Amino acid sequence: MPSSQTYAVVGAARLFALLAIGGPIAWFHQEQGLLALAAVGGIWIYQAATATRRELELSLSPATEAAAIGVVCALGMIDAPVILAALVVPPLYATAIAGVRTMLRTVLVELITVVALGLMWWENVSADQAVAIFTWTMAGLGLSLIAAVTFSSDRVTDPLAPYRDAQEHLKQLNDLAGSLSSGLDVGALGGELLSQVSDDIPNRALVLYVPRGDTLSPVASTVELEPADAIAVETLAGDVRLQAPEAGHPVEIGEGFAFRVSEQAIVAGLRPVGSDVGRALPLASVARDLADMAVKLDAALLFAQFRDAATADERNRLAREMHDGVAQDIASLGYIIDALAARPADEQQAQALGMLRERVSKVVAEVRQSVMNLRTSIGESESLGAAISNVARHLSEASGIPIRVRLDEQPTRLRPEVEAELFRIAQEAMNNAVKHARATSIDVRCQVYAPEAVITVTDDGVGLQTARSDSHGLKIMRERARLIGADLLVRDNASRGLTVTVALKIPRSTLTTEGASPILTEQR
């Protein structure tokens, strides 16, 4: 498919042809020539306009354009012979979009059209007119053949070009990741952006939204909204989202307002109580002032999406390797032990093989559980609570330990990367309780009021134990909480057991946007 640069070259050729034709016509005051010039200009303006939306396929074909130009030239060549210069352009257009073969047919079409219609309309074509027709047609043919080399190379696509571009971008990402990681926190940037908006627009509430599929997810807010106010501002943000990003018209209805700050981010809010609702707010100018901040926020969102996609791919790869490698090898050992146990040398050996077989079966079960944990994705469930409930059910069935899950969720979803980290933290807390706590029951509480959430996992086991050198579960949970700016608290219960709580509080414009410092002192 021809590039935009190719269409730009054809457009420039049409413009210069109009200037070259229009000059003599205007100089000699040829009124009929002006009509012919207007007709040619109308055809080319239509072609240029439809070229901007090529997917609609509304542009005239090269042969149709050549025929139309030929008709205009035939009717206007008596009063304004210079109009024949327009014959140069259709062959160039044909070469640009279809190649030399189509160009040759185009030359033939326009030549037949101008000569045949000239004879029919004027009943005669003079020698000077015939020479002019031939000269301009051959000029178009020659220029098109010369341009064919450039256009043909432009149409040749490099199948490796996308990979080279991706390679270059990944190199840049690797070079910049270290220096930008602290500055690509979506929540912190969202809070900073709302703080800047609050300085310019009087308000009693502001919320920053980003798209998630067909819905919007809140990233940051200045206050905790009442349910009715939350629905109102989200509705306004949805109205702005329905507009094209390039349009970005602000919306003001009653006390509410919303405007787009970038292709992905929308700010919605409420005026102060008692403010003049009839007075328009400077939303458009504020959006322009936020351009630099919006670039940072969009970069942070894209970085989070890239990181999540890479993490999901790596988890699936590890799950496949564990299932097809380690799990199969351990299962094979079990078969060998079964064969030896069938004919033991003595009773002592039979007991030892039995204990070994039991241990191998337990390891296989743990590996399979790990594979399931790696493959389980929040995206497969309709909500964060549903995903946690699904994992709890599988863990309870595999371990025999009852796990009770209580959900308190609103329909509005958190951002995908936030849900993914909260899900993994809850999953790890439940796994720790099942494997190490020697618990007889586990309670899970999941509260989601987007963009905030609190998840609590409580067991009645042995509580915090002395840290083991090979234990990384709580350390990983701490790292996950830090990634999304959440607080992680691990504490012994008053009676017995342990409680793990992860709390996500969104950045407020009146608070600092520093990441939370999780409280972790011991590991199981």
C-alpha positions in Angstrom: 0.0 0.0 0.0 1.4 3.5 -0.9 2.5 5.5 2.0 1.3 9.0 3.1 4.5 10.4 1.6 3.5 9.0 -1.8 0.2 10.7 -1.6 1.9 13.9 -0.5 4.0 13.9 -3.7 1.0 13.4 -5.9 -0.8 16.2 -4.1 2.2 18.5 -4.6 2.2 17.7 -8.3 -1.5 18.6 -8.6 -1.0 21.9 -6.8 1.9 22.9 -9.0 -0.1 21.9 -12.1 -3.0 24.1 -11.0 -0.7 27.0 -10.4 1.0 26.5 -13.8 -2.4 26.4 -15.5 -4.0 29.2 -13.5 -1.3 31.7 -14.2 -1.8 32.1 -17.9 -5.6 31.8 -17.6 -5.7 34.7 -15.1 -3.2 36.7 -17.1 -5.2 36.5 -20.3 -8.6 36.8 -18.5 -9.9 33.6 -20.1 -13.4 33.1 -18.5 -14.0 29.7 -20.1 -10.6 28.7 -19.0 -11.4 29.6 -15.4 -14.4 27.2 -15.5 -12.1 24.4 -16.8 -9.6 25.2 -14.1 -12.3 25.1 -11.5 -13.5 21.7 -12.8 -9.9 20.2 -12.7 -9.4 21.7 -9.2 -12.7 20.2 -8.0 -11.6 16.7 -9.2 -8.2 16.9 -7.5 -9.6 18.4 -4.3 -12.0 15.5 -4.1 -9.1 13.0 -4.7 -7.0 14.7 -2.0 -9.9 14.7 0.5 -10.7 11.0 0.0 -7.1 10.1 0.2 -7.1 11.0 3.9 -9.6 8.2 4.5 -8.2 5.6 2.2 -9.9 2.8 4.1 -13.3 4.0 2.8 -12.2 3.5 -0.8 -14.0 6.6 -2.1 -11.2 7.9 -4.3 -11.6 7.8 -8.1 -9.6 5.1 -9.8 -6.7 6.2 -12.0 -8.6 5.4 -15.2 -11.7 7.3 -14.0 -9.6 10.4 -13.0 -7.9 10.2 -16.4 -11.2 10.1 -18.2 -12.6 13.0 -16.2 -9.5 15.2 -16.8 -9.7 14.2 -20.5 -13.3 15.5 -20.7 -12.4 18.8 -19.1 -9.4 19.3 -21.3 -11.4 18.4 -24.5 -14.1 21.0 -23.6 -11.7 23.7 -22.6 -8.7 23.4 -25.0 -10.2 25.9 -27.6 -10.6 28.8 -25.2 -7.7 27.9 -22.9 -5.1 25.6 -24.5 -3.0 25.7 -21.4 -5.6 23.4 -19.6 -4.0 20.5 -21.5 -1.1 20.7 -19.0 -3.5 18.8 -16.6 -2.9 15.7 -18.7 0.5 15.3 -16.9 -0.9 14.4 -13.5 -3.2 11.3 -14.0 -0.3 9.1 -15.2 1.7 10.2 -12.2 -1.2 9.3 -9.8 -1.6 5.9 -11.5 2.1 5.1 -11.1 2.0 6.1 -7.5 -0.9 3.8 -6.4 -0.8 0.9 -8.9 2.4 0.8 -10.9 3.6 1.2 -14.5 1.0 -1.1 -16.2 -1.9 0.9 -14.8 -0.1 4.1 -15.8 0.1 3.0 -19.4 -3.6 2.2 -19.4 -4.3 5.6 -17.9 -2.3 7.4 -20.6 -4.3 5.5 -23.2 -7.6 6.4 -21.5 -6.9 10.1 -21.2 -5.5 10.3 -24.8 -8.5 8.6 -26.3 -11.0 10.7 -24.2 -9.5 14.1 -25.1 -9.1 13.3 -28.8 -12.5 11.6 -29.2 -14.5 14.1 -27.3 -12.6 17.0 -29.0 -13.6 15.7 -32.4 -17.2 15.1 -31.3 -17.6 18.5 -29.5 -15.5 20.8 -31.8 -15.7 18.7 -34.9 -12.1 19.4 -35.5 -8.7 19.1 -33.7 -6.1 21.5 -35.1 -2.5 20.6 -35.7 -1.4 22.9 -32.8 -4.0 21.2 -30.5 -2.9 17.8 -31.5 0.8 18.7 -30.9 -0.1 20.1 -27.4 -2.1 17.0 -26.5 0.7 14.7 -27.6 3.4 16.8 -25.8 1.6 17.0 -22.4 0.6 13.3 -22.6 4.2 12.3 -23.3 5.4 14.6 -20.6 3.1 12.8 -18.1 4.4 9.5 -19.4 8.0 10.4 -19.0 7.7 11.9 -15.6 5.7 8.9 -14.4 8.4 6.5 -15.7 11.0 8.4 -13.8 8.9 8.5 -10.7 8.1 4.8 -11.0 11.5 3.9 -9.5 10.8 6.0 -6.3 7.2 4.8 -6.0 8.0 1.1 -6.5 10.7 1.2 -3.8 8.2 2.9 -1.5 5.7 0.1 -2.0 8.2 -2.6 -1.2 7.6 -3.6 2.4 10.4 -5.1 4.6 8.9 -8.1 6.5 11.6 -7.6 9.2 10.9 -3.9 9.6 8.5 -4.3 12.6 11.0 -6.6 14.3 13.8 -4.0 13.8 11.6 -1.3 15.2 10.7 -3.4 18.2 14.3 -4.3 18.7 15.3 -0.6 18.8 12.5 0.3 21.1 13.3 -2.5 23.5 16.9 -1.4 23.6 15.8 2.1 24.5 13.5 0.7 27.2 16.4 -1.4 28.7 18.6 1.7 28.7 16.0 3.9 30.3 14.2 1.5 32.6 16.6 2.0 35.5 16.5 5.7 35.4 12.7 6.0 34.8 11.4 3.3 37.1 10.9 5.6 40.0 9.2 8.1 37.8 6.8 5.8 36.1 4.4 5.0 38.9 0.9 5.5 37.6 -0.6 6.3 41.0 2.0 8.9 42.0 1.8 10.6 38.6 -2.0 10.6 38.8 -1.9 12.3 42.2 0.5 14.9 41.0 -1.6 15.6 38.0 -4.8 16.1 40.1 -2.8 18.4 42.4 -2.0 20.6 39.4 -5.6 20.6 38.3 -6.8 21.6 41.7 -4.5 24.6 41.6 -6.2 25.9 38.4 -9.9 24.8 38.8 -12.0 25.3 41.9 -13.5 21.9 42.9 -14.6 19.8 45.8 -13.6 16.5 44.2 -11.4 15.3 41.3 -11.0 11.8 39.9 -8.5 10.6 37.2 -9.8 7.8 35.0 -8.0 5.5 32.5 -9.7 3.1 30.1 -9.9 -0.6 30.9 -11.6 -2.5 28.1 -15.1 -1.0 27.7 -15.1 0.6 31.1 -13.1 3.3 33.0 -10.8 2.6 36.1 -10.1 5.4 38.6 -6.3 6.0 39.1 -6.3 8.8 41.7 -8.8 11.1 43.4 -8.7 14.1 45.8 -11.4 12.9 48.2 -13.5 9.8 48.9 -16.8 10.3 47.0 -20.2 9.4 48.0 -21.8 6.7 45.8 -24.1 9.1 44.0 -21.2 11.5 43.3 -18.9 8.7 42.1 -21.6 7.6 39.6 -22.0 11.2 38.4 -18.3 11.9 37.7 -17.8 8.5 36.1 -20.7 9.1 33.8 -19.2 12.4 32.7 -15.9 10.8 32.1 -17.6 8.2 30.0 -19.2 10.9 27.9 -15.8 12.4 27.2 -14.4 9.0 26.4 -17.0 8.5 23.7 -15.5 11.5 21.8 -12.5 11.0 19.5 -9.2 11.8 21.3 -8.4 14.5 18.8 -11.7 16.3 19.5 -11.4 16.2 23.3 -14.3 18.6 24.0 -14.8 19.2 27.7 -18.2 18.3 29.2 -19.9 20.5 31.9 -23.3 19.5 33.3 -24.6 21.1 36.4 -21.9 20.9 39.1 -20.0 18.2 37.2 -17.3 18.6 34.6 -14.9 16.3 32.7 -12.1 16.7 30.2 -9.5 14.7 28.5 -5.8 15.3 29.4 -4.3 12.7 27.1 -5.3 9.9 24.8 -5.7 7.5 27.8 -6.5 9.8 30.7 -9.7 11.7 31.6 -10.2 14.0 34.6 -13.7 14.4 36.1 -14.8 16.4 39.0 -17.4 18.4 40.9 -17.6 22.2 41.5 -17.5 23.5 45.0 -20.9 23.7 46.8 -22.6 27.1 46.0 -20.4 28.0 43.1 -21.7 29.7 40.0 -22.8 26.8 37.8 -23.5 29.1 34.9 -19.8 30.2 34.6 -17.7 28.1 32.3 -14.5 26.6 33.6 -11.2 27.0 31.7 -11.0 23.2 31.1 -9.5 23.4 27.6 -6.6 25.7 28.7 -5.9 23.5 31.8 -5.8 20.4 29.6 -3.2 22.2 27.3 -1.1 23.2 30.4 -1.1 19.5 31.5 0.5 18.3 28.2 3.9 17.5 29.7 2.4 15.7 32.7 0.0 13.8 30.4 3.0 12.5 28.4 4.5 11.2 31.6 1.3 9.5 32.6 0.7 7.9 29.2 4.3 6.6 29.3 3.7 5.1 32.8 0.5 3.4 31.6 2.2 1.9 28.6 5.2 0.8 30.7 2.8 -0.9 33.1 1.0 -2.7 30.2 4.3 -3.8 28.8 5.5 -5.1 32.1 2.3 -7.0 32.8 2.4 -8.6 29.3 6.0 -9.6 29.8 5.3 -11.0 33.3 2.3 -13.0 32.0 4.4 -14.5 29.2 7.2 -15.5 31.6 4.7 -17.1 34.1 3.2 -19.2 31.3 6.7 -20.2 30.1 7.7 -21.2 33.6 4.5 -23.1 34.1 5.1 -25.1 30.9 8.6 -25.9 31.8 7.6 -27.0 35.3 4.8 -29.2 34.0 6.7 -30.7 31.1 10.1 -30.9 32.9 10.3 -31.1 36.7 6.8 -32.5 37.3 7.3 -35.3 34.7 10.8 -36.2 36.1 9.5 -36.4 39.7 6.5 -38.5 38.5 9.0 -40.9 36.8 10.8 -41.3 40.1 7.5 -42.3 41.7 7.1 -45.0 39.1 10.6 -46.4 39.8 9.8 -46.4 43.6 6.6 -48.3 42.9 8.5 -50.9 41.0 11.0 -51.3 43.8 8.3 -51.4 46.5 6.6 -54.3 44.7 9.5 -56.5 45.6 11.2 -55.2 48.8 14.2 -57.0 50.2 12.8 -56.8 53.7 10.2 -55.1 55.9 12.5 -52.2 56.8 13.2 -51.4 53.1 9.4 -51.6 52.4 8.7 -49.0 55.0 11.5 -46.7 53.7 10.2 -47.0 50.1 6.7 -46.3 51.3 7.8 -43.1 53.1 9.8 -42.1 50.0 6.8 -42.7 47.7 4.6 -40.6 50.0 7.2 -37.8 49.9 7.4 -37.9 46.1 3.6 -37.8 45.8 3.6 -34.7 48.1 6.3 -33.0 45.9 4.3 -33.8 42.7 1.2 -32.3 44.3 3.1 -29.1 45.3 4.6 -28.8 41.8 1.1 -29.1 40.2 -0.2 -26.5 42.6 2.6 -24.2 41.6 1.8 -24.7 38.0 -1.8 -23.9 38.6 -0.7 -20.7 40.5 1.4 -19.6 37.7 -1.3 -20.2 35.1 -4.1 -18.6 37.1 -4.7 -15.1 35.8 -6.9 -12.3 37.1 -8.0 -11.6 33.5 -9.9 -14.9 33.4 -12.3 -13.8 36.1 -15.1 -11.2 36.2 -13.6 -9.5 39.2 -10.7 -9.6 41.7 -12.9 -11.2 44.3 -14.0 -13.9 41.9 -10.4 -14.7 41.0 -9.4 -15.0 44.7 -12.5 -17.2 45.4 -11.5 -19.5 42.6 -7.9 -19.9 44.0 -9.3 -20.4 47.5 -11.6 -23.2 46.3 -8.8 -25.1 44.5 -6.5 -24.7 47.6 -9.2 -25.9 49.9 -9.9 -28.9 47.8 -6.2 -29.8 47.5 -5.3 -29.3 51.2 -8.6 -30.2 52.9 -8.4 -26.9 54.9 -11.6 -24.9 54.8 -11.1 -21.4 53.3 -13.9 -18.9 53.7 -13.9 -15.9 51.4 -16.0 -12.8 52.0 -16.4 -10.3 49.2 -17.4 -6.7 49.3 -16.9 -5.3 45.9 -18.3 -2.5 43.7 -18.7 -3.0 40.0 -16.0 -0.6 39.0 -12.7 -2.5 38.4 -9.2 -1.5 39.4 -6.5 -1.1 36.8 -5.3 -4.5 35.4 -1.8 -4.2 36.8 -3.1 -3.3 40.3 -5.6 -6.2 40.3 -2.8 -8.6 39.2 -0.5 -7.6 42.1 -3.3 -7.7 44.7 -4.3 -11.1 43.4 -0.8 -12.5 43.7 -0.4 -11.1 47.2 -3.6 -12.8 48.3 -2.7 -16.0 46.6 0.8 -16.1 48.2 -0.8 -15.4 51.7 -3.2 -18.3 51.3 -0.4 -20.6 50.0 1.7 -19.7 53.0 -1.1 -20.4 55.4 -1.8 -23.8 53.8 1.9 -24.9 53.6 3.5 -23.5 56.7 0.9 -22.4 59.3 -0.5 -25.8 60.2 -3.8 -24.0 60.2 -7.3 -25.6 60.6 -9.2 -22.8 58.9 -8.4 -19.7 56.8 -10.6 -16.5 56.4 -10.2 -14.2 53.5 -11.8 -10.7 53.3 -11.8 -8.8 50.0 -13.0 -5.2 49.9 -12.8 -3.3 46.6 -14.1 0.2 46.3 -12.1 1.3 43.2 -9.7 2.8 43.1 -9.1 1.6 46.7 -9.0 -2.0 48.0 -8.2 -3.9 51.2 -7.5 -7.7 51.3 -7.1 -9.6 54.6 -6.0 -13.2 55.0 -6.3 -14.6 58.5 -5.4 -18.1 59.7 -5.5 -19.9 63.1 -2.1 -21.5 62.7 1.2 -21.1 64.5 1.8 -17.4 63.6 5.1 -15.9 62.7 8.1 -18.2 62.8 11.8 -17.8 62.6 12.9 -16.7 59.1 14.3 -19.4 56.8 17.1 -18.6 54.4 15.2 -20.2 51.5 11.9 -18.5 52.2 11.0 -15.6 49.8 7.2 -15.5 49.9 6.8 -12.5 52.2 9.7 -10.7 50.5 7.9 -11.1 47.2 4.6 -9.9 48.7 6.4 -6.8 49.9 7.8 -6.1 46.5 4.4 -6.5 44.9 2.8 -4.1 47.4 5.5 -1.6 46.7 5.0 -1.7 43.0 1.4 -0.5 43.3 2.0 1.8 46.3 0.1 -0.4 48.8 0.7 -1.0 52.5 1.4 -4.6 53.6 1.0 -5.5 57.3 1.9 -8.9 58.7 1.0 -9.5 62.4 0.3 -12.2 64.9 -3.2 -12.5 66.1 -4.2 -12.0 69.8 -5.1 -15.7 70.3 -3.2 -17.6 67.6 -2.5 -17.5 64.0 -1.4 -14.8 61.6 -3.1 -11.9 59.7 -1.8 -10.6 56.4 -3.4 -7.3 55.2 -2.7 -5.4 52.0 -4.3 -2.0 51.7 -4.3 0.1 48.6 -5.1 3.8 49.2 -5.0 6.0 46.1 -2.9 9.2 46.1 -4.7 12.3 47.3 -3.7 15.7 46.0 -3.4 16.9 49.5 -1.1 14.1 50.5 2.4 13.0 49.5 2.6 10.5 46.7 5.6 8.6 48.2 5.2 4.8 47.9 4.1 3.1 51.1 6.6 1.3 53.3 5.4 -2.2 54.0 5.8 -3.6 57.5 7.6 -6.9 57.4 10.0 -8.2 60.0 9.9 -12.0 59.8 9.4 -14.7 57.2 7.9 -18.1 57.5 
